[in-house]
Amino acid sequence: MRAIHQFIPIVESGAVGTHCLLLRDSFRKAGFESEIFTDNITPLVAKEVHLYTDYGKIISANPEDILIYQMAVGSPVADFFKQQKAHLVVNHHNITPPSFFSDWQPDFIRGSSWGLQQLSELAKVSELAIADSSFNEQELIEVGYKKTAVVPVLINLELWNQDADLSLLNKLQKEKSAGGHNWLFVGRMVPHKAQHDIIKAFALYKKLFDPNSRLYLIGSNSSENYKRALIKLISSLELDSSVHFSTGVTHTELMAHYEAADIFVCLSDHEGFCVPLLEAMFYKIPILAFKSTAIIETLDNAGVIFTEKNYEKIGQNVE
């Protein structure tokens, strides 16, 4: 065994991309050669990764190499990966079922369906499959992986020990000084994250308990149709001045939102792990969450779990 390399469709700043970079650094510290191969080289990580077709060309290949595929969506990288003569390992981070996109973003269905197909195909050639939750491990078993293990996603805790964005934190704290609680949810704007349910629960809470409360929804806009529907819902509930979207926030800005939050509310219908739950725990923010998929496993006993989306009960627990 001389090298442990990773293959991934794209390295982004989210949970999977961070996991991939931290894993590479761990392998290097342990004395292995370790590189990351991808299909999409963004300026943010241009010095950290290689084009996947460089494996076996610019970077030499060896049958004793261990190759890890970071699975989250369909990609030509997976087809290239399964053809390699090496020890193949799949690290499964969950694939959102296509049904969640059918009414909102039909163009997402192909990537999701393709990923599920590739996940099954890789079971035939992989020696080991790793999942970051037992929920994801069960998916691996169901599609035919013989040897599986659960290894939680890696998180760079050093990033959370720096100072939050002071300007934003002061602004958020000034708003709180006028009264009212801050609700927070962090996650991409996509249907299965169910921001619409959070908005509905918040609307009832604001009406019954806390008229000065605010809701902050932090995360990239991954579905324009869904985002437009959320804006329309907010307007219909007369919450335009109380619900705030933030996309493209820096890490220190995200820290400011966590520091200013009074409650973290997660009503997602599908999560393979849900790293923001860990981030909320780090800040010791009370957590309310809907019991779905991997959420109960990740949260464990660190928050209040709801088995149904009863908006009034959610509001009562915040109060």
Secondary structure by P-SEA (a helix, b strand, c coil): ccbbbbbbccccccaaaaaaaaaaaaaaaaccbbbbbbccccccccccccccccccccbbbbccbbbbbbcccccaaaaaaaacccbbbbbccccccccccccccccaaaaaaaaaaaaaaacccccbbbbccaaaaaaaaaacccbbbbbcccccccccccccaaaaaaaaaaaaaabbbbbbbbcccccccaaaaaaaaaaaaaacccccbbbbbbcccccaaaaaaaaaaaaaacccccbbbbccccaaaaaaaaaaccbbbbbcccccccaaaaaaaaaccbbbbcccccccccccccbbbbccccaaaaaaaac
